């Protein structure tokens, strides 16, 4: 039932938005015009702040109306998770343009803005950020590489001698059954140097990330599994086989460890090698279930709470200009809660952006928002990283610093 819901929801939204577009003869292609009223609270007589708040409120209402009854602030989706206002906090990226029809102070210390907004339907229909939150989680491609030592293989983990280890097979089955796309790891054995693979299996996160990226996988699971015969246990001729497995889930974008898991499992069998294999499979399944649960939790956190996106910046002229751009991101980008510089060398800077939302939402906001005096070009966006090229247009055109029309 859950999978059916996940597949039908995008189609339902598509039909709704298409119908809305056809019902708006004066709208631009791929967008619909909606008239709404936004409200902001006046605090300490700060009309400018109240006006900004009212404009943001109006844009959020326009996006919400465009999505219709399928997405509301309190719509319950799968697993009874609330799709609340935080999904709509990136409304500026969906609004293609807007015109303010009327504005001014209103009763109860408020400021009202009546707006006609052109909402980009194609962005709403294809958005990998907001709609992914409705459809359980993202669907990253996963690669699995587990070294294995079964009973009788003393002091030796084998990996290159087989296409798939028992642990890999069990983990892959779990991920596939949960709906993940699994990348064939045998290609890595052919394309990667042996020492790089061994380094990844020994715990080198950067090596593991490089292998995954080369195979176009967003995530990689690496680890080790070992099986032994338990001594001092009498099972009437049966052997008590015990397996242990440890695994790490690593992001290919930035080599960060997203989750770790470990598990053990017993298996009685007359043949110790067969028993060891079965025990490894049981332990690997438990380990994979734990990793999938942690992926789901991490994805939910990314959409509903703060997460960190790596922003790689090029094109700035000097350190002062980079700092100015960072300040603009911090104070004028919706959803951004903090900007931290990690490195700056060779014309490239790495900034960690604390946001409420996803990297795709950040990329869309950067591509659509007026961040004068900087012109921003998004050159690449992945699940955890966004690459941009900036240019200070005021250096050659002083008039470009006018931000009166910024949204």
N, C-alpha and C positions, 0 to 999 in steps of 0.2 A: 504494500500500500504506500509506503514511504517513497519507493522509487517511482511509482506511478505518479504520485503527487509532484515529485521533483521534475518529472518529464513534462507534465501537463501545464505546470505553472508558467514557464516561459511562453508556451504557445498561447495561453490565455491572456497574458500580458501583451503579447504581440498583437492578438486580435483586438484587444481593447484599444491599444495605442493606434493601430491602423484605422479603426473605426473613428476614433477621435480626430485623427488627421483628416479623414475624408469629410468629417462633419464641419471642418474649418476651412471653407473655400478661400479665405484670405490669408491662410497661413503659409509660411515658407515651406519648401519641400523638406520633408523629414522633421518638421516641427509643428507645434500647435500653439496658438496664442490664447492665454488665459488671463483674465482680469481678477485680481485679488487685492485685499487690503491687509497690509502688515502693520503691526503695532509694536512700539518700543516704549519702555518706561523711562521717564525723565528723572534723573537722579542728580542732585546738586546743581540744578539748572543747566545741565550739559545737554543742550539740544542736538549737537552734532552726534554725540554717542547714541542718543535715543533714535535719531534719524537712521544711523547705520544699522541699529538693531531692528528697526521697522522694515528697512529694505531687506535685510537677511530673512526676517520672518515672512515677508511677502514671497520671496523666492522659494522658501521651503514649502509654503502653502501651494505655490504654483506647481512645484514638482510633485507634491502629494496628490493634487488634483489630476495631474497627467497620468499618474499610476492608477488612479481610481480606487475602487473598493478592494483591489487585490493587495495593495500595500497601504496600510494605515499605521498611525503611531502605535496602536495597540493590537495590530494584527498578529494572531497566533499562527506560527508556522510549525514545521516539523519539530517534534520533541517539545512542543509548547514553549518554544523560544520566542521572545518578544522582538519583533522588528520595530524598534522605537525610533525616536527622533535622531538618534546618533547616525543612523544610516542616511538621513536627509541633511546632515550637517555639511555635506559637500554640494549643496544645491547649486552654487555658482557654476560648477562644471557642467551642469545640465542646462542652464539657462543661456540660450544663444545671445539674446539681447533683451533689454527691457526699456520701457518708457514710463516715466512717472506722470500719471494723469493729474493727481492732486495730492497735496501733502500739507501738514500743519499740526499745531497743537490740538489735543483732544481732551475731553474731560478725564478726571482721575489721574492727573499728572502723566499723561501719555502722549505719544506722537504717532500720528497715523500717516501711512503712505499708501495711496491707491496706485497700483502698478498693472501695466499690461506686459506680460512676460511671454517671450517665445521660447518654449521648452523644447529641447532637442530630443525628439522621440527615439532616434537611432541610438543615441548615447544610453538612454534608459533601457532600450531593448537589448543592447549588446553589452552593457556594462559588466565587466568581470569582477567589479567590486561589490556594488549594492546587490545585484541579483545573486551573486555567489553566496551572500549571507542568507538569502532566502532558500537556496538550494543546498542546504546542509553545510557545505564547506567548499573550498577550492578542490580541484581535482588534479593535483600535481603528479607528474610522472616520477616513478620511484625506481631506483636501481638497488639490487641486493647483492652483497658480497660477504660471505661468511666462510672463514677458514674452519676446518673441522678435524677433530682427532677422535677416532672411534677406538673401541677396545681392541687391543692387539697392535695398535700403531703407536707404540711407546715413544714419547718425546718427539713426535712428528705431527705437525698439522698439514694435511694435504689440501691442495686447492687446484693446482694446475693439472692434476691427473684426471679430473672428472669434469663433465659439462656443468653439473649442478651437484652441490652437496645436499645431504638430507635436510640440513637446517635451512638452506636457501630455498629448497622446494617447498617446505612447510610455510616459511614466511611469505613467499610469493603467493601461495594459495590463499593465505589470509588477506593479503592486500588486494588481490584480484576480487575475492568475494565481497570485499567492502567497496568495490567500485573504482579502485585506483588502477591507473594504467602503469604496467610494469615494463621497464626497459630491459631488453635482453642483455645480460651481463657478459655473455660469451664473446661479444664483439670487443669488449674492453680487453679481454685476454689476448686478442689478436692485434689490437691497435696500440696498447699501452706497454711500456717497458715492464719487465718482471719486477724490478726493484721498486717501481712506483706503486704497483699493486700490493706488494708485500708491505711497503711502508704504510699504505692505507689500512691494511688489515691489522697492522700493529698499533694503529690509533692515530696516525697522522691525518688530521682533519683536512689540511690543505691538499694533500695528495688525493684523498677521497673526493673532495669537491672538484678537483681538476678532472678526475676520471668521470664523474657524473656529468659535468658540463660538456665534456667531449662527446658523450653519448646522448646529449640533449635531455638529460634528466634534471629535474629541479631538486630532488631529494635522493640521498643514498643511505642505505643501511649497511654498516660494516660491523664486524664482530668476530667472536670465536665461540665454538661449541666443542665440548669435550665429554666423552663418556667413559666411565670406569665401572669395574665390578666391585660391589660392596662386599667387604670381607666380614666373616663372623656371623653371617646370616644363613640359616639352614632352611631351604625351601624345597627339600625333598628331591634333590637332583636338578632343580631349576636354578638359574643364576639371577641374582638381583643386580640389575644394571641401573646405574645412576648417571643422569646427564645434566650438565650445567651449560648455560649459554649467557653471554653478555653481548649487548648490541648498542650501537649509537646511531641516531638519526641525524644526518648532517645536511645543511643547506648547501647546494652547489653554488649559489650566488656569492656567499661571503664566508663559507667554511665554518659557520657557527654551528655548534651542537644544539639542536632543537630539543632532543629528548634522549634519555638513556633508559635501558630496561635490562633486567636480568631475570632468569627463571631456572628452575630445576624440575626434573621429573624422574620417577622411577619406572622401571619396566622389568618384569620377570619373564625369563625365556630360557629354554633349554640350550639355545645357541647364543653365546655371549655377544657375537658380532651383530646378529640380528636384533638381539635385545638392546644393544647399544644404539643401533640405528633408530629403533622405535622410540627409545627414550629421548634421543636427540630431537626427533620430530615432535614429540609431545612438548618438550621444553621450548622448542622454537615457536610452536603455535602460541603458547602462553606469552612468550616474549613479544611476538608480533601483535597480539591483541592489546598488550600494554602500550606499544608504540602507537598503534592506530588511535587508541583513546587519548594519548597525549597530543597527537597531531590535531585531532578534533578540538581538544581544549585550547590548543595554541591558536587555531584558526578562529575560534569563537572570540578569544581574547583580542585578536587582531582587529575584528570588526566591532567589538563592543567596548573595548578598553584601549588603553594606550599601547602602542607598539613602536618599534624602532625601524626606520627605513634608512638605508645608506644612500645618500645623495652625493654623486660624483660631479663636481663642477669644473668646467674649463672655460677659458675666455676672459677671466678677470685680469686686470692690468697689474695690480699690486695688492699687498695684504690689506690695505685700507679699503679698497674696493670690495674685496672678498668679505670683510667685516660688515660693510654697508649692506651687501646682499643678504648676509646671514640675519641682520637685524630686520630687514624687510620681511623675510620669511617668518621670523618669529612673531612679528606684531601685525602683519597684514594678511597672512594665509590662514584661512579657516581650517580648523582641525589640528593645527600645529601647536604643540604644547611646549616644545623646547628644541633648540638647535645647538649642537655641540660639535666643534671642530676637532677632527681626529688627526688630520695631516694636511700639509700643503707643500707640494714640491713639484718641480718640473712642469708647472702650468696646470696642475691638477690639484684639487682639494677634495678631501673626503669629509662630509658632514653627516653626523647621525641626527636624524629628524625624529623626534618623539611626536607621534600623531595619534589621533583617533580615526582609524580607517586603514586603508591598505596602500601599498605602493602604487597600484593602478589609479586609485583616487588621487593620490598626491601628484602623479604624472599628469592626469587630466586637469587638475587645478592649476598646475604650473603652465600648462599649454594654453589655458583659456583666460587666466587672470592677468589684469594689467598691473605689472610690478615696476612701473616707472620709477627711476630712469632706466631700468634694465629691460632689455628685450631677451626673453628666455625661449630657447629652442630645446625641446625634449628629444634627445637622440636615441634613447633606449630605455626600456622599462621592463623589469622582471618582477618576480614575486617579492623580492626583498631589496631591490636596488633600482634607482632611477638615475640616469645620466643626462646632464643638461649642459648646454653651451650658452653662456650669457654674454651680452654686449651692453656697455653703458652708452646708450644712444645720446645722452646729454653731452658727451664729449665732443660730438660733431654737430649736434643740433640742440642748442640750449632750450628751444621751445618745447622739446620732448619731455622736459621735466614737469610740464603741467599735468597734474593728476586730477583735474576737476571732473574728468569723465571716467575715472577708474571705478570699477565695480567692486 
